[in-house]
Amino acid sequence: MDNKCRVITALSKDGGFRLLLVDSTNAVEKMRQLHITSKTMTAALGRSITACAIMGKMLKSEKSSVTLRIDGGGPAGRIVCVADCEGNVRGCADNPDVELEPNDQGKLDVGGAVGNNGSIYIVKDLGFGEPYVGYSPIVSGEIAEDITEYYTVSEQTPSVCALGVRVFPDGSCKAAGGYILQLMPDANEFITPILQANIDYMPSLSQLIADGTSLEEIAGMIFGLVEFNILEEGEFEYRCTCGKEKYAKALVGLGSDELRNMRDEGQPIEIVCQFCNTKYEFNTEELDELYQRAIARAEAAAAAAEDEEEE
């Protein structure tokens, strides 16, 4: 299936309110197929990758990335998502097959799966210096409310986040999307309740997307009579960046002793990517090569240390 998704960025004409809005249906369905998620976890992990994709689009540097980690203490376990500055995203959960009964509203019980006894963590790697790490307590486990709380508490940026995933009876993703609306510095405080009222009267985001409502039309519903401009539109997808050489470097990082033990066992090892389930096998010859690389790396590090001591 087509994995492409749409994203738009809009700004009120007075510059006081920024909206990032995505239709993530195809990415969520791709995720579901890769992880064979239950209906509840399609919603939970789908909301998470949608939020992370939006956060990625907020980044400015080409080499930047954002990691969203949700530790709510629920049966879903830990949820981890990573996105680049284009919004290309990948994600995983400890227990993607967890299924729960519908909640009191008859909806998929995302909050019950995620849990509300933990924290949400955001790591922004801007491609230089130390990454920025922020966190806030989980409010409900429904994810959108937790993202809203994070921006208010950790980044002190008043925001509204909405996320939705709708599934077919067979478990596949019917519609998914989300938005983050933020107050920019010097925003007109009288406009805020107007936008909030617009949002309160809107149908659910997943229903709008399922009905074929365009992102531009949804942005119009959010802003209502408040004038705005579409600043940017683009595409993103569920995209994993794994590769055999990445895992080879990780194995070298284990050190020569560990690699020697792996090689001497005389059996190939298999590594499975947590984000896309791709399997990578290293045979004994390859393990020996990595062992030699680890030795060379250790020797180079020792020589560099000696040079520093002499200086």
C-alpha positions in Angstrom: 0.0 0.0 0.0 1.0 3.6 -0.4 2.8 4.7 2.7 2.7 8.5 2.0 0.9 10.8 4.4 0.1 14.5 4.3 1.1 17.3 6.7 0.3 21.0 6.6 1.5 23.9 8.7 -0.8 26.9 9.2 -0.4 30.2 11.0 -3.0 32.7 12.0 -2.6 36.0 10.1 -1.6 37.8 13.3 1.1 35.2 13.9 -0.2 34.3 17.2 -1.3 30.6 16.6 0.5 27.9 14.8 -1.1 24.7 13.7 0.5 21.5 12.5 -2.0 19.0 11.1 -1.4 15.5 9.6 -3.3 12.7 8.0 -1.3 9.7 9.2 -3.6 6.9 8.0 -1.1 5.2 5.7 1.7 5.3 8.2 -0.4 3.8 10.9 -1.6 1.0 8.6 2.0 0.3 7.7 2.9 0.2 11.4 0.0 -2.2 12.0 1.2 -4.5 9.3 4.8 -4.5 10.5 4.0 -5.1 14.2 0.7 -7.1 13.8 -0.9 -4.8 16.5 -4.1 -5.5 18.2 -7.0 -3.0 17.7 -6.2 -1.3 21.0 -2.5 -1.1 20.2 -3.1 0.1 16.7 -4.8 3.0 18.3 -2.2 3.5 21.0 0.9 3.1 18.9 -0.8 4.9 16.0 -1.5 7.9 18.1 2.1 7.9 19.3 3.7 7.8 15.9 1.3 10.5 14.7 2.3 12.8 17.6 6.0 12.1 17.0 5.7 12.9 13.3 4.2 16.3 14.2 7.0 16.9 16.7 9.5 16.0 14.0 8.0 18.6 11.6 8.6 21.2 14.3 12.3 20.7 14.1 14.4 23.0 11.9 17.8 21.4 11.3 18.0 18.7 8.5 20.0 16.4 10.8 17.7 16.8 13.8 15.4 14.1 15.2 13.0 13.7 18.1 12.3 10.6 20.2 9.0 10.2 22.1 9.0 7.7 24.9 5.9 6.8 26.9 6.3 4.8 30.1 2.8 4.6 31.6 3.0 1.4 33.6 0.2 -0.2 31.6 0.1 -3.6 29.8 1.4 -2.0 26.6 4.7 -1.6 28.2 7.1 1.1 26.9 6.3 2.9 23.7 9.1 4.4 21.7 8.8 6.5 18.5 11.4 8.4 16.5 10.9 11.0 13.8 13.1 13.2 11.6 12.6 16.8 10.6 10.4 15.8 7.7 8.1 13.8 9.9 9.2 10.4 8.7 8.5 8.2 11.7 9.0 4.8 13.2 7.8 3.3 16.4 7.4 0.2 18.6 5.8 -1.0 21.8 6.9 -3.7 24.2 3.6 -5.6 23.8 2.0 -4.7 20.5 -0.6 -7.5 20.8 -2.3 -6.3 24.0 -6.0 -6.2 23.6 -8.5 -4.7 26.1 -12.2 -4.5 26.4 -13.7 -1.1 25.2 -13.7 1.7 27.8 -16.8 3.2 29.4 -17.4 5.3 26.3 -17.3 2.2 24.1 -14.0 3.2 22.5 -10.7 1.5 22.3 -9.1 1.6 25.7 -5.8 3.3 24.9 -5.5 4.8 28.4 -5.9 1.4 29.9 -3.3 -0.1 27.7 -0.7 2.7 28.2 -1.4 3.3 31.9 -1.3 6.6 33.8 1.4 5.9 36.3 4.5 7.1 34.7 6.0 9.8 32.5 6.3 11.0 28.9 9.8 11.8 27.7 10.9 13.9 24.7 14.4 13.8 23.4 15.3 16.4 20.7 18.6 15.8 18.9 19.4 18.9 16.9 22.5 17.4 15.3 24.9 19.3 17.4 25.7 19.5 21.1 23.9 17.5 23.8 20.3 16.5 23.0 17.5 18.3 24.9 15.6 16.1 27.2 12.2 17.0 28.6 9.5 15.1 30.5 6.2 15.4 32.3 3.9 13.1 34.3 1.4 11.1 32.3 -2.1 12.6 32.8 -4.4 9.9 31.3 -2.5 7.6 29.0 -4.7 8.7 26.1 -1.5 10.3 24.7 -3.1 13.5 23.3 -3.8 14.9 26.7 -0.3 13.8 27.8 1.3 15.7 24.9 -0.7 18.8 25.8 0.5 18.5 29.4 4.1 18.0 28.3 4.2 21.2 26.2 2.5 23.2 29.0 4.7 21.9 31.8 8.0 21.1 30.3 8.3 23.6 27.4 5.9 26.2 28.9 4.2 26.5 25.5 0.4 26.5 25.8 -0.8 23.9 23.3 -3.7 21.7 22.3 -3.1 18.3 20.9 -5.6 16.0 19.3 -5.0 12.5 18.0 -7.3 9.9 16.6 -7.1 6.4 15.1 -10.2 4.6 13.7 -10.0 0.9 12.8 -12.1 -1.4 10.6 -13.7 -4.5 12.1 -10.8 -6.5 10.7 -8.4 -4.4 12.7 -6.9 -2.5 9.8 -6.6 1.3 10.0 -9.5 3.2 8.6 -8.3 6.7 9.4 -5.7 8.4 11.6 -4.5 11.8 12.1 -3.6 14.5 14.6 -2.7 18.1 15.2 -0.9 20.4 17.6 -2.1 23.9 18.0 0.3 26.3 19.8 0.1 29.8 21.1 3.1 31.8 19.9 4.6 34.7 21.8 2.3 37.8 22.0 -0.7 35.8 20.9 -4.0 37.6 21.2 -5.6 36.2 24.4 -9.1 37.0 23.2 -8.7 34.6 20.2 -7.9 31.6 22.4 -11.4 30.9 23.6 -12.7 31.3 20.1 -10.4 28.6 18.8 -11.2 26.4 21.8 -14.9 26.7 21.1 -14.3 25.8 17.4 -12.4 22.7 18.5 -15.1 21.7 21.0 -17.8 21.8 18.4 -15.8 19.8 15.8 -16.5 16.1 15.0 -13.7 13.8 16.0 -10.6 14.1 13.9 -10.5 10.5 12.9 -14.2 10.7 11.8 -13.4 13.8 9.6 -10.5 12.0 8.0 -12.5 8.9 7.5 -15.2 11.0 5.8 -12.6 12.4 3.3 -12.4 15.9 4.8 -9.2 17.5 3.6 -6.5 18.9 6.0 -7.2 22.4 4.6 -10.9 22.0 5.5 -10.1 20.7 9.0 -7.7 23.7 9.5 -10.6 25.9 8.5 -12.8 24.3 11.1 -10.2 24.9 13.8 -9.5 28.5 12.9 -13.2 29.3 12.0 -13.5 33.1 11.5 -9.9 33.7 12.5 -7.9 34.4 9.3 -5.0 32.1 8.7 -2.5 31.1 6.0 -1.2 27.7 5.0 2.6 28.1 5.2 3.8 24.7 4.2 2.5 21.3 3.0 4.5 18.1 2.6 4.6 14.3 2.9 6.0 11.9 5.4 5.9 8.1 5.8 6.6 5.3 8.2 10.2 4.8 7.5 12.8 2.7 9.4 16.5 3.6 9.1 17.9 0.3 10.1 20.6 -1.6 8.2 23.1 -4.4 8.6 26.0 -2.0 9.0 24.3 -0.1 11.8 24.0 -3.3 13.7 27.5 -4.3 12.8 28.8 -1.1 14.4 26.6 -1.8 17.5 28.2 -5.2 17.8 31.7 -3.8 17.5 30.7 -1.4 20.3 30.2 -4.5 22.6 34.0 -5.0 22.7 36.4 -7.7 21.5 35.8 -10.0 24.5 32.0 -10.3 23.8 32.5 -10.7 20.1 35.2 -13.4 20.6 32.7 -15.3 22.8 30.0 -15.0 20.1 32.4 -16.2 17.4 33.8 -19.1 19.4 30.3 -20.5 19.9 30.4 -21.3 16.2 26.8 -20.3 15.6 25.4 -17.4 13.6 23.5 -14.7 15.5 20.3 -13.0 14.4 19.2 -9.4 15.3 15.7 -8.3 14.7 14.9 -4.5 14.3 12.4 -3.4 16.9 10.9 -0.8 14.6 10.3 -2.9 11.4 11.0 -6.5 12.4 13.7 -6.9 9.7 16.1 -9.8 10.5 19.8 -9.5 10.1 22.0 -12.5 10.4 25.8 -12.5 11.1 27.6 -15.7 10.4 30.8 -16.9 12.1 33.0 -15.3 9.4 31.3 -12.0 9.8 31.6 -12.2 13.6 35.3 -12.8 13.2 35.6 -9.8 11.0 33.7 -7.7 13.6 36.0 -9.1 16.3 39.0 -7.9 14.4 37.3 -4.5 14.0 36.8 -4.3 17.7 40.4 -5.1 18.4 41.5 -2.4 16.0 39.2 0.1 17.6 40.5 -0.7 21.0 44.1 -0.3 19.8 43.4 3.0 18.2 41.7 4.3 21.3 44.7 3.2 23.4 47.1 4.9 21.1 45.1 8.1 21.2 45.1 8.0 24.9 48.9 7.6 25.0 49.3 10.6 22.7 47.2 12.7 25.0 49.3 11.7 28.0 52.5 12.6 26.1 51.2 16.1 25.3 
